[in-house]
């Protein structure tokens, strides 16, 4: 027997703003009517040079007021810019280059459980597996920046990384990396060796799943808590309750037009 998704799942969404002065707390969700609750969190644009990734977690409480709450095992996550030169859990990120780029620059892309080290070179390899990129003109020479960004895009799109990511040169100094369907659930991370090849975040995602049986015997509600960030940033949370006890269609709260 088939069921409409809303008959076996309950889906909620809310958007919060995190600032340098305060974190954010989601609404409380009752966990007694399902076997699992999944929190899918997304964060908007934040500069990797100044923002430290907020840590977020799912907590449990006895009642909806959550006057007393406790952590849930390992139900914590962190994403976005984690250091000055690293972004994590990305669905879309930018790599910005400067004319000070040197042979010492590397960019490490972690995706699909593997880390790929990409090395800057004035003699970039024509073999995609070598993962070397750059410009024979050098970054400081006139016209050197455009070949650098085009080279990085070409290496990513034509190497193993092309299975996971798509690279697009959006200006003479900036390359955008976006996840393909093969990596959309896990995202990717970028780590640079220095400020001359700087990753920054556009869209980041993190997922925490909580089983109702993992809660304390007295806890009935769960909710997301996000710590502060160095600058204001939007933080969205989608909450999916799975294994919801059967509800007749009239109680689902959706209007289905018959044809």
Backbone as CSV, one residue per row, in Angstrom:
resi,resn,N_x,N_y,N_z,CA_x,CA_y,CA_z,C_x,C_y,C_z
1,UNK,0.846,-1.192,0.000,0.000,0.000,0.000,0.883,1.244,0.000
2,UNK,0.615,2.147,-0.908,1.409,3.354,-1.004,0.829,4.450,-0.119
3,UNK,1.674,5.348,0.303,1.260,6.459,1.153,1.866,7.753,0.632
4,UNK,1.148,8.828,0.870,1.724,10.125,0.585,2.839,10.378,1.595
5,UNK,3.938,11.059,1.174,5.039,11.317,2.101,4.588,11.971,3.398
6,UNK,3.623,12.888,3.307,3.186,13.613,4.500,2.409,12.744,5.471
7,UNK,2.004,11.545,5.042,1.303,10.650,5.935,2.262,9.890,6.835
8,UNK,3.530,9.749,6.419,4.511,9.001,7.192,5.680,9.877,7.657
9,UNK,5.720,11.116,7.198,6.768,12.043,7.592,6.148,13.389,7.941
10,UNK,6.842,14.090,8.808,6.479,15.482,9.071,7.723,16.316,8.776
11,UNK,7.552,17.374,8.002,8.683,18.178,7.558,8.467,19.627,7.969
12,UNK,9.489,20.211,8.596,9.410,21.580,9.080,10.645,22.348,8.593
13,UNK,10.536,23.660,8.552,11.690,24.468,8.150,11.654,25.799,8.874
14,UNK,12.830,26.281,9.262,12.923,27.610,9.860,14.282,28.213,9.545
15,UNK,14.350,29.536,9.565,15.580,30.267,9.276,15.935,31.121,10.485
16,UNK,17.202,31.063,10.877,17.673,31.835,12.028,18.856,32.689,11.593
17,UNK,19.100,33.764,12.321,20.255,34.614,12.068,21.238,34.489,13.216
18,UNK,22.489,34.165,12.897,23.537,34.072,13.900,24.348,35.360,13.817
19,UNK,24.716,35.921,14.952,25.527,37.133,14.959,26.735,36.934,15.866
20,UNK,27.602,37.942,15.883,28.788,37.871,16.728,28.436,37.981,18.200
21,UNK,27.223,38.437,18.484,26.824,38.627,19.873,25.969,37.485,20.416
22,UNK,25.330,36.745,19.533,24.404,35.716,20.007,24.282,34.573,19.015
23,UNK,24.018,33.406,19.552,23.751,32.245,18.715,22.265,32.189,18.402
24,UNK,21.763,30.990,18.141,20.351,30.850,17.810,19.856,29.481,18.249
25,UNK,18.569,29.416,18.538,17.938,28.171,18.987,16.686,27.938,18.171
26,UNK,16.501,26.730,17.704,15.323,26.409,16.895,14.109,26.162,17.789
27,UNK,12.986,25.929,17.171,11.796,25.504,17.892,12.029,24.107,18.472
28,UNK,11.178,23.717,19.395,11.270,22.382,19.995,10.380,21.421,19.218
29,UNK,10.897,20.216,18.975,10.144,19.230,18.193,9.915,17.975,19.028
30,UNK,8.660,17.564,19.090,8.270,16.395,19.881,8.793,15.123,19.226
31,UNK,9.485,14.307,19.988,10.110,13.100,19.449,9.355,11.823,19.809
32,UNK,8.226,11.969,20.491,7.512,10.784,20.946,6.598,10.155,19.925
33,UNK,6.461,10.758,18.737,5.545,10.218,17.734,6.273,9.681,16.504
34,UNK,7.604,9.475,16.603,8.370,8.993,15.460,9.593,8.226,15.967
35,UNK,10.292,7.548,15.062,11.465,6.797,15.504,12.769,7.539,15.212
36,UNK,12.742,8.539,14.315,13.961,9.271,13.993,13.624,10.693,13.563
37,UNK,14.493,11.636,13.964,14.359,13.018,13.528,15.682,13.442,12.900
38,UNK,15.619,13.943,11.677,16.811,14.395,10.960,16.802,15.915,10.864
39,UNK,17.909,16.527,11.261,18.087,17.967,11.152,19.052,18.241,9.999
40,UNK,18.576,18.945,8.980,19.416,19.327,7.844,19.633,20.828,7.929
41,UNK,20.878,21.237,8.200,21.168,22.651,8.410,21.960,23.215,7.242
42,UNK,21.662,24.434,6.874,22.378,25.102,5.798,22.789,26.497,6.222
43,UNK,23.977,26.923,5.790,24.465,28.244,6.152,24.816,29.024,4.895
44,UNK,24.558,30.326,4.925,24.780,31.171,3.767,26.204,31.674,3.650
45,UNK,26.409,32.677,2.805,27.735,33.187,2.487,28.450,33.727,3.719
46,UNK,29.710,33.310,3.872,30.540,33.785,4.974,31.992,33.750,4.522
47,UNK,32.728,34.803,4.787,34.122,34.888,4.339,35.031,34.022,5.196
48,UNK,35.838,33.201,4.550,36.712,32.294,5.281,37.842,33.011,5.985
49,UNK,38.125,34.246,5.593,39.251,34.956,6.187,38.936,35.508,7.569
50,UNK,37.656,35.657,7.884,37.305,36.279,9.156,36.334,35.468,9.998
51,UNK,35.640,34.529,9.437,34.580,33.835,10.162,35.019,32.453,10.606
52,UNK,34.808,32.158,11.865,35.035,30.812,12.359,33.699,30.083,12.345
53,UNK,33.712,28.855,11.880,32.465,28.118,11.720,31.740,27.962,13.051
54,UNK,30.465,28.283,13.077,29.714,28.024,14.300,29.528,26.515,14.488
55,UNK,29.603,26.080,15.718,29.293,24.688,16.039,27.800,24.607,16.300
56,UNK,27.170,23.545,15.847,25.760,23.384,16.136,25.524,21.982,16.677
57,UNK,24.477,21.833,17.436,24.188,20.539,18.049,22.686,20.372,18.194
58,UNK,22.276,19.139,18.433,20.878,18.851,18.729,20.809,18.454,20.204
59,UNK,19.953,19.123,20.939,19.814,18.867,22.369,18.457,18.251,22.679
60,UNK,18.335,17.657,23.855,17.095,17.022,24.285,16.579,17.702,25.546
61,UNK,15.253,17.708,25.688,14.630,18.362,26.833,13.417,17.566,27.296
62,UNK,13.087,17.745,28.566,11.945,17.039,29.140,10.644,17.578,28.577
63,UNK,10.559,18.909,28.419,9.320,19.512,27.934,9.622,20.570,26.878
64,UNK,8.566,21.153,26.343,8.714,22.109,25.245,9.400,23.398,25.680
65,UNK,9.312,23.727,26.953,9.956,24.935,27.445,11.472,24.790,27.460
66,UNK,11.953,23.560,27.553,13.385,23.258,27.526,14.153,24.035,28.594
67,UNK,13.507,24.194,29.773,14.196,24.876,30.865,15.423,24.081,31.297
68,UNK,15.324,22.764,31.191,16.453,21.881,31.486,16.714,21.020,30.264
69,UNK,17.932,21.085,29.736,18.244,20.312,28.536,19.632,19.712,28.665
70,UNK,19.884,18.678,27.877,21.182,18.016,27.875,21.578,17.681,26.443
71,UNK,22.841,17.374,26.244,23.323,17.000,24.919,22.861,15.590,24.567
72,UNK,22.988,15.260,23.291,22.651,13.917,22.812,23.908,13.310,22.214
73,UNK,24.613,12.510,22.974,25.775,11.789,22.467,26.663,12.625,21.567
74,UNK,26.814,12.173,20.318,27.681,12.859,19.351,26.886,13.701,18.366
75,UNK,25.723,14.178,18.784,24.856,14.953,17.885,25.345,16.394,17.772
76,UNK,26.569,16.554,17.250,27.137,17.874,17.034,27.724,17.958,15.633
77,UNK,27.843,19.146,15.119,28.418,19.338,13.793,29.045,20.712,13.684
78,UNK,29.905,20.884,12.701,30.534,22.171,12.435,30.761,22.277,10.939
79,UNK,30.438,23.429,10.379,30.647,23.602,8.940,30.894,25.058,8.615
80,UNK,31.165,25.308,7.354,31.507,26.654,6.965,32.992,26.901,7.134
81,UNK,33.410,28.152,7.279,34.834,28.444,7.461,35.295,27.987,8.839
82,UNK,36.257,27.080,8.902,36.742,26.583,10.185,38.057,27.232,10.584
83,UNK,38.815,27.729,9.612,40.019,28.517,9.879,40.061,29.625,8.842
84,UNK,41.109,30.413,8.868,41.225,31.507,7.906,41.321,31.009,6.472
85,UNK,41.817,29.775,6.277,42.047,29.290,4.917,41.353,27.956,4.649
86,UNK,40.278,27.662,5.386,39.597,26.384,5.200,38.092,26.549,5.330
87,UNK,37.351,25.898,4.420,35.897,25.837,4.507,35.477,24.380,4.434
88,UNK,34.414,24.021,5.172,33.980,22.632,5.273,32.501,22.504,4.962
89,UNK,32.107,21.278,4.554,30.703,20.995,4.308,30.091,21.829,3.207
90,UNK,30.881,22.171,2.212,30.417,23.089,1.167,29.538,22.418,0.113
91,UNK,28.569,23.166,-0.364,27.834,22.783,-1.557,28.221,23.703,-2.703
92,UNK,28.699,24.892,-2.348,29.206,25.854,-3.321,30.230,26.725,-2.620
93,UNK,31.401,26.902,-3.240,32.463,27.712,-2.639,33.250,28.421,-3.722
94,UNK,33.943,29.486,-3.327,34.768,30.258,-4.244,36.244,30.095,-3.894
95,UNK,37.096,30.116,-4.924,38.544,30.153,-4.746,39.021,31.437,-5.400
96,UNK,39.553,32.343,-4.583,40.012,33.642,-5.074,41.536,33.685,-5.064
97,UNK,42.128,34.063,-6.184,43.582,34.117,-6.305,44.056,35.562,-6.328
98,UNK,45.328,35.754,-5.979,45.925,37.087,-6.016,47.198,37.047,-6.855
99,UNK,47.698,38.219,-7.191,48.921,38.292,-7.989,50.149,37.876,-7.189
100,UNK,49.966,37.618,-5.892,51.090,37.181,-5.060,51.216,35.657,-5.025
101,UNK,50.398,34.941,-5.795,50.461,33.481,-5.807,51.856,33.000,-6.203
102,UNK,52.333,32.003,-5.496,53.687,31.486,-5.727,53.665,29.981,-5.883
103,UNK,54.852,29.415,-6.118,54.964,27.968,-6.286,54.660,27.214,-4.994
104,UNK,54.590,27.923,-3.878,54.339,27.266,-2.600,52.854,27.027,-2.349
105,UNK,52.008,27.550,-3.208,50.575,27.459,-2.974,50.022,26.078,-3.342
106,UNK,49.234,25.531,-2.451,48.487,24.316,-2.760,47.043,24.498,-2.308
107,UNK,46.163,23.759,-2.942,44.750,23.766,-2.590,44.333,22.306,-2.417
108,UNK,43.888,21.939,-1.231,43.486,20.560,-0.951,41.967,20.476,-0.976
109,UNK,41.448,19.633,-1.852,40.008,19.425,-1.978,39.678,18.050,-1.396
110,UNK,38.811,18.017,-0.400,38.385,16.758,0.205,36.938,16.501,-0.161
111,UNK,36.700,15.401,-0.843,35.351,15.063,-1.299,35.286,13.559,-1.523
112,UNK,34.119,12.978,-1.269,33.952,11.550,-1.469,34.879,10.705,-0.628
113,UNK,35.304,11.220,0.524,36.191,10.477,1.401,37.648,10.517,0.997
114,UNK,38.000,11.296,-0.024,39.383,11.388,-0.495,39.856,12.834,-0.497
115,UNK,41.147,13.020,-0.251,41.757,14.347,-0.291,42.630,14.455,-1.531
116,UNK,42.406,15.484,-2.329,43.152,15.711,-3.561,43.967,16.996,-3.412
117,UNK,45.295,16.881,-3.530,46.166,18.044,-3.394,46.478,18.614,-4.769
118,UNK,46.139,19.878,-4.946,46.351,20.552,-6.215,47.456,21.591,-6.025
119,UNK,48.508,21.504,-6.834,49.701,22.323,-6.644,49.823,23.400,-7.717
120,UNK,50.129,24.630,-7.274,50.343,25.723,-8.217,51.696,25.547,-8.918
121,UNK,51.743,25.818,-10.216,52.974,25.679,-10.979,52.966,26.660,-12.144
122,UNK,54.154,27.162,-12.497,54.262,27.999,-13.696,54.345,27.129,-14.943
123,UNK,54.454,25.812,-14.723,54.422,24.841,-15.824,53.334,23.818,-15.490
124,UNK,52.071,24.223,-15.578,50.984,23.319,-15.206,50.950,22.090,-16.097
125,UNK,50.626,20.972,-15.496,50.605,19.717,-16.235,49.407,19.656,-17.174
126,UNK,49.605,19.013,-18.290,48.490,18.775,-19.218,47.806,17.453,-18.900
127,UNK,48.361,16.720,-17.932,47.773,15.453,-17.517,46.905,15.705,-16.297
128,UNK,45.623,15.408,-16.414,44.681,15.739,-15.345,45.036,15.067,-14.029
129,UNK,45.607,13.870,-14.080,45.913,13.148,-12.850,47.012,13.829,-12.041
130,UNK,47.804,14.705,-12.667,48.892,15.382,-11.955,48.357,16.479,-11.041
131,UNK,47.187,17.010,-11.341,46.532,18.023,-10.534,47.398,19.254,-10.279
132,UNK,48.228,19.627,-11.228,48.972,20.881,-11.113,48.316,21.916,-12.011
133,UNK,48.245,23.161,-11.507,47.555,24.228,-12.223,48.355,25.514,-12.061
134,UNK,48.125,26.476,-12.916,48.836,27.741,-12.810,48.916,28.441,-14.147
135,UNK,49.948,29.270,-14.308,50.123,30.054,-15.518,51.601,30.136,-15.866
136,UNK,51.933,29.879,-17.108,53.325,29.984,-17.547,53.803,31.432,-17.524
137,UNK,52.847,32.371,-17.503,53.190,33.780,-17.433,53.590,34.201,-16.016
138,UNK,53.142,33.391,-15.029,53.372,33.791,-13.643,52.266,34.712,-13.183
139,UNK,51.937,34.669,-11.918,50.790,35.421,-11.423,50.977,36.922,-11.492
140,UNK,52.219,37.397,-11.432,52.436,38.848,-11.411,52.523,39.456,-12.803
141,UNK,52.686,38.632,-13.822,52.804,39.150,-15.180,51.451,39.607,-15.701
142,UNK,51.472,40.541,-16.630,50.231,41.012,-17.237,49.524,39.852,-17.920
143,UNK,48.256,39.692,-17.608,47.488,38.609,-18.215,47.699,37.272,-17.548
144,UNK,48.454,37.218,-16.454,48.743,35.942,-15.808,47.603,35.378,-15.000
145,UNK,46.705,36.244,-14.500,45.637,35.778,-13.630,44.608,34.925,-14.349
146,UNK,44.172,35.368,-15.529,43.152,34.623,-16.259,43.593,33.200,-16.596
147,UNK,44.802,32.980,-17.101,45.238,31.602,-17.338,45.282,30.763,-16.063
148,UNK,45.575,31.390,-14.927,45.607,30.659,-13.662,44.224,30.114,-13.306
149,UNK,43.225,30.970,-13.334,41.885,30.532,-12.967,41.333,29.537,-13.990
150,UNK,41.584,29.794,-15.269,41.120,28.857,-16.299,41.798,27.498,-16.150
151,UNK,43.070,27.509,-15.764,43.798,26.265,-15.569,43.214,25.462,-14.414
152,UNK,42.907,26.132,-13.310,42.321,25.437,-12.162,40.977,24.826,-12.526
153,UNK,40.136,25.588,-13.215,38.831,25.072,-13.638,38.986,23.853,-14.539
154,UNK,39.926,23.923,-15.487,40.127,22.832,-16.434,40.595,21.561,-15.740
155,UNK,41.541,21.698,-14.798,42.065,20.529,-14.097,40.963,19.848,-13.287
156,UNK,40.149,20.642,-12.590,39.072,20.055,-11.783,38.054,19.352,-12.661
157,UNK,37.630,19.993,-13.729,36.573,19.426,-14.572,37.022,18.208,-15.361
158,UNK,38.330,18.070,-15.602,38.812,16.981,-16.445,39.605,15.925,-15.683
159,UNK,39.528,15.972,-14.354,40.216,14.975,-13.537,39.179,14.157,-12.782
160,UNK,39.641,13.326,-11.851,38.728,12.559,-11.011,37.770,13.478,-10.266
161,UNK,38.234,14.672,-9.953,37.391,15.629,-9.246,36.145,16.009,-10.031
162,UNK,36.207,15.873,-11.354,35.064,16.211,-12.187,33.855,15.335,-11.914
163,UNK,34.082,14.149,-11.316,32.962,13.288,-10.928,32.178,13.914,-9.785
164,UNK,32.887,14.639,-8.909,32.279,15.196,-7.717,31.877,16.662,-7.863
165,UNK,32.700,17.420,-8.594,32.541,18.866,-8.604,32.525,19.433,-10.014
166,UNK,31.950,20.617,-10.136,32.028,21.387,-11.378,32.676,22.723,-11.062
167,UNK,33.715,23.066,-11.822,34.424,24.335,-11.621,34.068,25.303,-12.743
168,UNK,33.819,26.539,-12.375,33.478,27.583,-13.344,34.296,28.828,-13.044
169,UNK,34.988,29.348,-14.054,35.719,30.599,-13.886,34.725,31.745,-14.004
170,UNK,34.536,32.497,-12.914,33.532,33.567,-12.932,34.154,34.945,-13.052
171,UNK,35.485,35.040,-12.914,36.201,36.291,-13.173,37.671,35.945,-13.374
172,UNK,38.490,36.927,-13.646,39.912,36.645,-13.870,40.606,36.167,-12.607
173,UNK,39.970,36.320,-11.451,40.621,35.935,-10.201,39.838,34.927,-9.384
174,UNK,38.643,34.539,-9.837,37.769,33.719,-8.990,37.235,32.509,-9.754
175,UNK,37.296,31.343,-9.076,36.717,30.103,-9.580,35.647,29.641,-8.600
176,UNK,34.494,29.251,-9.127,33.426,28.718,-8.276,33.401,27.198,-8.397
177,UNK,33.337,26.509,-7.256,33.188,25.057,-7.223,31.810,24.722,-6.678
178,UNK,31.080,23.869,-7.376,29.768,23.430,-6.913,29.712,21.914,-6.955
179,UNK,28.938,21.321,-6.045,28.858,19.868,-5.984,27.976,19.332,-7.106
180,UNK,28.354,18.171,-7.607,27.490,17.424,-8.508,26.579,16.536,-7.669
181,UNK,25.656,15.860,-8.303,24.725,15.005,-7.584,25.450,13.929,-6.781
182,UNK,26.617,13.487,-7.252,27.359,12.428,-6.571,27.890,12.858,-5.207
183,UNK,27.955,14.156,-4.948,28.505,14.644,-3.676,27.559,15.575,-2.946
184,UNK,26.333,15.675,-3.414,25.446,16.697,-2.861,25.077,16.420,-1.415
185,UNK,25.075,15.140,-1.007,24.699,14.821,0.373,25.850,15.012,1.340
186,UNK,27.090,14.903,0.858,28.242,15.025,1.744,28.941,16.364,1.627
187,UNK,28.855,17.010,0.481,29.553,18.267,0.280,31.051,18.063,0.127
188,UNK,31.811,19.152,0.156,33.253,19.079,0.002,33.915,20.124,0.885
189,UNK,35.225,19.966,1.102,35.990,20.908,1.903,37.191,21.405,1.106
190,UNK,37.606,22.636,1.400,38.766,23.231,0.745,39.739,23.731,1.804
191,UNK,41.021,23.467,1.592,42.063,23.957,2.491,43.182,24.534,1.653
192,UNK,43.547,25.791,1.923,44.627,26.449,1.207,45.850,26.577,2.112
193,UNK,47.039,26.621,1.511,48.256,26.786,2.290,48.528,28.240,2.633
194,UNK,47.765,29.171,2.070,48.017,30.575,2.367,46.965,31.496,1.808
195,UNK,47.097,32.777,2.106,46.075,33.762,1.764,46.049,34.123,0.293
196,UNK,47.015,33.661,-0.492,47.059,34.042,-1.899,46.151,33.183,-2.777
197,UNK,45.692,32.072,-2.235,44.672,31.246,-2.892,43.623,30.990,-1.814
198,UNK,42.614,31.840,-1.761,41.719,31.890,-0.607,40.356,31.266,-0.893
199,UNK,39.976,30.204,-0.170,38.626,29.658,-0.304,37.636,30.453,0.537
200,UNK,36.437,30.616,0.039,35.371,31.251,0.812,34.064,30.547,0.534
201,UNK,33.176,30.634,1.479,31.940,29.865,1.436,30.818,30.591,0.715
202,UNK,30.046,29.810,-0.036,28.788,30.330,-0.591,27.600,29.596,0.014
203,UNK,27.654,28.271,0.007,26.577,27.460,0.589,27.206,26.270,1.307
204,UNK,26.801,26.057,2.558,27.323,24.930,3.325,26.167,24.148,3.935
205,UNK,26.401,22.850,4.174,25.342,21.992,4.691,25.904,20.996,5.690
206,UNK,25.111,20.694,6.704,25.494,19.693,7.694,24.233,18.957,8.135
207,UNK,24.353,17.666,8.435,23.194,16.838,8.779,23.441,16.112,10.100
208,UNK,22.457,16.128,10.984,22.502,15.360,12.229,21.214,14.553,12.327
209,UNK,21.357,13.242,12.568,20.205,12.367,12.742,20.138,11.910,14.197
210,UNK,18.931,11.910,14.741,18.726,11.507,16.126,17.633,10.447,16.182
211,UNK,17.953,9.306,16.785,16.950,8.266,17.001,16.221,8.544,18.307
212,UNK,14.914,8.354,18.313,14.143,8.594,19.525,14.631,7.713,20.671
213,UNK,15.106,6.521,20.347,15.558,5.595,21.393,16.870,6.036,22.033
214,UNK,17.560,7.003,21.409,18.810,7.507,21.973,18.590,8.584,23.030
215,UNK,17.365,9.054,23.168,17.084,10.098,24.146,17.014,9.521,25.552
216,UNK,17.217,10.385,26.524,17.039,9.973,27.914,15.596,9.549,28.137
217,UNK,15.359,8.749,29.164,14.024,8.219,29.421,13.000,9.324,29.661
218,UNK,13.441,10.467,30.186,12.501,11.549,30.496,12.405,12.604,29.402
219,UNK,13.261,12.526,28.384,13.275,13.545,27.329,12.265,13.229,26.242
220,UNK,11.517,14.258,25.843,10.514,14.083,24.795,10.672,15.069,23.647
221,UNK,11.508,16.085,23.813,11.654,17.115,22.797,13.126,17.253,22.386
222,UNK,13.331,17.616,21.130,14.678,17.872,20.617,14.673,19.192,19.859
223,UNK,15.856,19.827,19.787,15.948,21.098,19.075,17.399,21.395,18.741
224,UNK,17.608,22.277,17.769,18.953,22.636,17.321,19.414,23.904,18.017
225,UNK,20.694,23.922,18.365,21.317,25.086,18.988,22.569,25.433,18.198
226,UNK,22.735,26.702,17.849,23.867,27.144,17.054,24.654,28.188,17.849
227,UNK,25.985,28.074,17.846,26.809,29.032,18.563,26.989,30.309,17.743
228,UNK,27.680,31.270,18.285,27.883,32.550,17.613,28.895,32.438,16.478
229,UNK,28.913,33.435,15.626,29.882,33.543,14.537,30.500,34.938,14.588
230,UNK,31.591,35.130,13.846,32.266,36.429,13.865,31.462,37.512,13.169
231,UNK,30.651,37.115,12.206,29.788,38.068,11.510,28.404,37.452,11.375
232,UNK,27.428,38.273,11.065,26.066,37.762,10.913,25.964,36.848,9.699
233,UNK,25.216,35.775,9.844,25.035,34.844,8.737,23.696,34.131,8.921
234,UNK,23.048,33.815,7.830,21.766,33.106,7.871,21.991,31.606,8.059
235,UNK,21.163,31.010,8.880,21.275,29.592,9.198,19.880,28.987,9.091
236,UNK,19.691,28.060,8.153,18.385,27.440,7.942,18.409,25.992,8.421
237,UNK,17.305,25.545,9.004,17.204,24.171,9.485,15.915,23.546,8.956
238,UNK,16.057,22.411,8.293,14.910,21.597,7.902,14.862,20.392,8.826
239,UNK,13.712,20.149,9.414,13.544,19.048,10.362,12.600,18.020,9.757
240,UNK,13.065,16.772,9.677,12.265,15.700,9.077,12.021,14.627,10.130
241,UNK,10.777,14.451,10.488,10.411,13.391,11.436,10.000,12.167,10.623
242,UNK,10.672,11.053,10.844,10.415,9.836,10.076,9.780,8.762,10.954
243,UNK,9.012,7.872,10.294,8.326,6.819,11.032,7.202,7.368,11.876
244,UNK,6.603,8.471,11.404,5.504,9.077,12.140,4.322,8.125,12.156
245,UNK,3.675,8.017,13.302,2.497,7.156,13.399,1.477,7.568,12.350
246,UNK,0.800,6.591,11.766,-0.100,6.847,10.648,-1.149,7.894,11.000
247,UNK,-1.326,8.832,10.072,-2.349,9.854,10.209,-3.302,9.751,9.029
248,UNK,-4.598,9.743,9.255,-5.532,9.776,8.123,-5.247,10.992,7.268
249,UNK,-5.472,10.907,5.955,-5.175,12.026,5.057,-5.789,13.348,5.489
250,UNK,-6.960,13.295,6.138,-7.613,14.538,6.559,-6.841,15.244,7.660
251,UNK,-5.897,14.535,8.301,-5.135,15.140,9.388,-3.719,15.521,8.956
252,UNK,-3.405,15.288,7.717,-2.046,15.542,7.255,-1.753,17.027,7.158
253,UNK,-2.767,17.820,6.900,-2.558,19.257,6.817,-2.205,19.720,5.424
254,UNK,-2.422,18.865,4.428,-2.165,19.258,3.056,-3.442,19.092,2.250
255,UNK,-3.619,19.957,1.282,-4.798,19.885,0.421,-4.418,19.238,-0.902
256,UNK,-4.976,18.132,-1.201,-4.688,17.395,-2.430,-5.856,17.582,-3.394
257,UNK,-5.573,18.119,-4.541,-6.625,18.350,-5.526,-6.871,17.076,-6.321
258,UNK,-8.107,16.645,-6.343,-8.486,15.454,-7.116,-8.778,15.864,-8.546
259,UNK,-8.423,14.976,-9.470,-8.687,15.264,-10.877,-9.544,14.154,-11.465
